[in-house]
Each structure stands twice: as structure tokens, then as C-alpha cells.
């Protein structure tokens, strides 16, 4: 399905992503996302892995996790309900702690 609010872009210099991957042992996709965020001067980088978040923050990249991203999407009126998405993520194996899950529903007013 297409989403009018998502734009797909690719890293211009894949070598930079590969070098970051080699230096940090983080996933290549996470490294590419960081390099792209730097190239675009992005105002948010969606990333959940703790080690990758730490590396992104050390590079002064503003990070946001999946749950916060979903909450922001609801706040902006892009999605109507948070709970269904969280339940789908958990059903597909996403690790969302019970406290984060409950807190997200409270913030979402659900």
C-alpha cells in the first residue's frame, strides 16, 4: 500500500554506510538510515535498536522510536487509533514492554 506521507529515498554514498557498519557492527540498514538522515539533515530518525540509537545520538541525530512515531502519527491525524497498531506489532513479534504499551495508550487517550 502507498502512503502519501512517506517518501522513500536511498543513500547516495553506500560506502559510508558500509564503513559505519564495519566500524560499529550495527545492522547495515540501520547504518544506511543514519547516513541518509545525516545527508538529509533529517529532523527525526526512526530507529529502535538500543545500540543503534546510542550511535545515532552520538552523531547528533534526533531519534524517535516506533511507539513514539505511532503516537505522533495519531496526534497529527494520520492514524485514528494507536492500540490496533501496537497489537499488530506485538502479534508480529515486536518487543514492546507492558509499561510502554500502557503508557502509549494513556498518552493516546485510549
N, C-alpha and C positions, 0 to 999 in steps of 0.2 A: 504493500500500500504506500501511496505517496503522501507526504506531509508538506504542506506549503510553508511551514515554519522551520523546516530542516533543510540545510544546504550541505551537500556532500562535496568535500574538497580533498585533494591529495597533497601529500608532501612534495614540495618542489625538489628538495635535495635529500633523496632517500639515504645517501651515505651518512648524513648527520644522524639520522635515526638509528642506523646500523652501528655507528660509533658509540652512541649513547647506550644502546643495547649491550654492546660488548663491555663497556665500562661499568655498567650498573647491574647487568644480568636481569634487568626487568624485561617484561614482555615486549616484543618488537612493536606490537600495536600501541602499547602504552607509550613507548618511546617516540613513535611516529606522531602520536597525538600531542605530545609535549612539544616536539619540534614544530608542528603545524601551528599550535597555539602561540608559540613564540613568533613565528613568521607572520601570523595574522594579528599579532598584538591582541589576542582574544581577551574578552572580559570575563570568561569562565572556561574552565577545562573540566569536563565531566570525567571523573576518574574515582574509582572506589578502592582499589588495592592500596593497602596501608603504605607499603614501601614506595609505590609509585606516587602516591600523594605526597609523601615526605620529599621525594626527589623533585616533584613539580614545585612544591613550596620553596625548596632551596633555590630554585631557578626563578623565584618571584612570580610564579604563575598562580593566579587565583583559581582554586579548585572548588568544585561542587560535587557532592555525591549523588547517586541515583535518587535516593529518597528526597533529598532537598530539591533536586531537579523536578521531581514529580510535584512536590508542594508548590514550587514556583509556577509550574505549568497550570496548576489549579488556580492559583492567585491571579494569573494573567488571563484566566478564562479559556485556556486552550483545551483543558480537560475538565469534565464536570465532577468527577469522583476520584478520590485517591485510593480508597480501600480496595476496589476491584483490581487496580493495577498492582498494588502491593501483594494482594492474594495471588495474582497470576505469577508475579516474580518468585514468591516463595514456592509455589507449586512447581515452578520450573527449576528450582534448586538454588535460587539466590539466598544468600545468608543475610537475613535481616533480623537482628536481635529483637526479642519481645518488647524491651523498653523502647527502642527506636520505633518499632511498629506502633505501639500505643501512643507515644509522643507525637508521631506523624499524624495519626488520626485526630488527636486533640487539636493540633495546630490547624488541621484541615477542617475542623468543626464537624467531624463525622463520628 
